[in-house]
Amino acid sequence: MLKSVVEKLTVHMLSKILLGLSVSVTALAIWAQQGVILLAASLSPSVVALLLAVALVLVLALSALVFYLFPSFKYVPKFQVYEHRVSGLYYCPKCRNKKPLTPLITKPDGWRCTFNDCRQWYANPDYIPPKKISRNDDF
């Protein structure tokens, strides 16, 4: 319970930080637009190209950092597996860091890991087996 609250707070804080960064960068770009145009006109084309390359590297590095910090999997203690936040597929905790990343096969009564060395079975605690129908000849 406490882990899920901390996880939700972390996701909430990361989303707020990202929103703040995107708004502040956009506001700064709009505010500095005229000055940047005048500065770029006075610089040589090679310096402008270098500055654009540095800006692109910074944007890519920040994007990679955000994707690294924002977890794409969350642990589901009820099922003892990891769930992908976007696709909703379940992954084996033992094999989640192995390549290639393969989702668990879903069965009505649980999930099976398909990784060659693992083959772990995770039971679904919500599964209710179907009742057997007895065949009576009495009508």
C-alpha positions as CSV (number, residue, x, y, z in Angstrom):
1,M,0.0,0.0,0.0
2,L,2.7,2.4,1.0
3,K,4.8,1.5,-2.0
4,S,1.9,2.3,-4.4
5,V,1.4,5.7,-2.7
6,V,5.1,6.5,-3.1
7,E,5.0,5.3,-6.7
8,K,1.9,7.5,-7.4
9,L,3.6,10.5,-5.8
10,T,6.8,9.9,-7.8
11,V,4.8,9.7,-11.1
12,H,2.8,12.8,-10.1
13,M,5.9,14.8,-9.2
14,L,7.7,13.8,-12.4
15,S,4.8,14.8,-14.5
16,K,4.6,18.2,-12.7
17,I,8.3,18.7,-13.2
18,L,8.1,17.9,-16.9
19,L,5.1,20.2,-17.3
20,G,7.0,23.0,-15.5
21,L,10.1,22.5,-17.6
22,S,8.2,22.5,-20.9
23,V,6.2,25.6,-20.0
24,S,9.3,27.4,-18.8
25,V,11.4,26.5,-21.9
26,T,8.5,27.6,-24.1
27,A,8.1,30.9,-22.3
28,L,11.8,31.5,-22.4
29,A,12.0,30.8,-26.1
30,I,9.1,33.2,-26.8
31,W,10.6,35.9,-24.6
32,A,14.1,35.6,-26.1
33,Q,13.0,35.1,-29.7
34,Q,13.8,38.6,-31.0
35,G,17.2,38.6,-29.3
36,V,18.1,35.2,-30.6
37,I,17.2,36.2,-34.2
38,L,19.4,39.3,-33.9
39,L,22.2,37.3,-32.3
40,A,22.0,34.5,-35.0
41,A,22.1,37.1,-37.8
42,S,25.4,38.5,-36.4
43,L,27.0,35.1,-36.0
44,S,28.7,33.0,-38.7
45,P,26.7,30.0,-40.1
46,S,29.2,27.5,-38.6
47,V,28.7,28.9,-35.1
48,V,24.9,28.8,-35.6
49,A,25.1,25.2,-36.7
50,L,27.3,24.4,-33.7
51,L,24.8,26.0,-31.3
52,L,21.9,24.1,-32.9
53,A,23.8,20.8,-32.6
54,V,24.5,21.5,-28.9
55,A,20.8,22.4,-28.3
56,L,19.8,19.2,-30.1
57,V,22.2,17.1,-27.9
58,L,20.8,18.8,-24.8
59,V,17.2,18.1,-25.7
60,L,18.0,14.4,-26.5
61,A,20.0,14.0,-23.2
62,L,17.1,15.5,-21.2
63,S,14.6,13.3,-23.0
64,A,16.7,10.2,-22.3
65,L,17.0,11.2,-18.6
66,V,13.2,11.7,-18.4
67,F,12.6,8.3,-19.9
68,Y,15.2,6.7,-17.6
69,L,13.7,8.2,-14.5
70,F,10.1,7.6,-15.5
71,P,9.5,3.9,-14.8
72,S,7.8,2.0,-17.6
73,F,6.9,-0.9,-15.4
74,K,5.0,-1.1,-12.1
75,Y,5.0,-4.0,-9.8
76,V,1.6,-5.6,-9.1
77,P,1.9,-7.3,-5.7
78,K,-1.5,-9.1,-6.0
79,F,-0.3,-11.0,-9.1
80,Q,3.5,-10.9,-8.2
81,V,4.3,-9.6,-11.8
82,Y,5.3,-6.4,-13.4
83,E,2.8,-4.5,-15.6
84,H,3.8,-2.3,-18.5
85,R,2.3,1.2,-18.0
86,V,1.5,1.8,-21.6
87,S,0.5,-1.6,-23.0
88,G,-0.9,-3.2,-19.9
89,L,1.0,-6.5,-20.6
90,Y,2.4,-8.5,-17.7
91,Y,6.1,-9.4,-17.4
92,C,8.0,-11.9,-15.2
93,P,10.0,-10.3,-12.3
94,K,12.9,-12.7,-12.9
95,C,13.2,-12.1,-16.6
96,R,12.2,-8.4,-16.9
97,N,15.8,-7.3,-17.4
98,K,16.7,-10.0,-19.8
99,K,16.7,-9.6,-23.6
100,P,14.6,-10.1,-25.6
101,L,11.8,-8.7,-23.3
102,T,8.8,-11.1,-23.7
103,P,5.4,-10.7,-22.1
104,L,3.8,-13.4,-20.1
105,I,1.3,-15.6,-21.8
106,T,-2.2,-15.0,-20.3
107,K,-4.3,-18.0,-19.3
108,P,-7.6,-17.8,-17.5
109,D,-6.0,-19.2,-14.3
110,G,-2.7,-17.3,-14.4
111,W,0.3,-16.3,-16.5
112,R,3.3,-18.2,-17.8
113,C,6.7,-16.9,-18.6
114,T,7.9,-17.9,-22.0
115,F,11.6,-17.1,-21.5
116,N,13.6,-20.3,-22.1
117,D,15.4,-20.5,-18.8
118,C,12.5,-19.5,-16.6
119,R,9.1,-21.0,-17.5
120,Q,7.7,-19.6,-14.2
121,W,4.0,-19.8,-13.5
122,Y,2.1,-17.0,-11.7
123,A,-1.4,-17.9,-10.5
124,N,-4.3,-15.6,-10.8
125,P,-5.9,-15.2,-7.3
126,D,-9.1,-13.9,-8.8
127,Y,-9.7,-17.0,-10.9
128,I,-12.7,-19.1,-10.1
129,P,-12.7,-22.5,-11.7
130,P,-15.8,-23.3,-13.7
131,K,-18.2,-25.7,-12.0
132,K,-18.4,-29.2,-13.4
133,I,-21.7,-30.0,-14.9
134,S,-22.9,-33.4,-13.9
135,R,-24.7,-35.4,-16.6
136,N,-27.9,-36.8,-15.3
137,D,-30.2,-38.7,-17.5
138,D,-33.1,-37.5,-15.4
139,F,-35.1,-34.8,-16.9
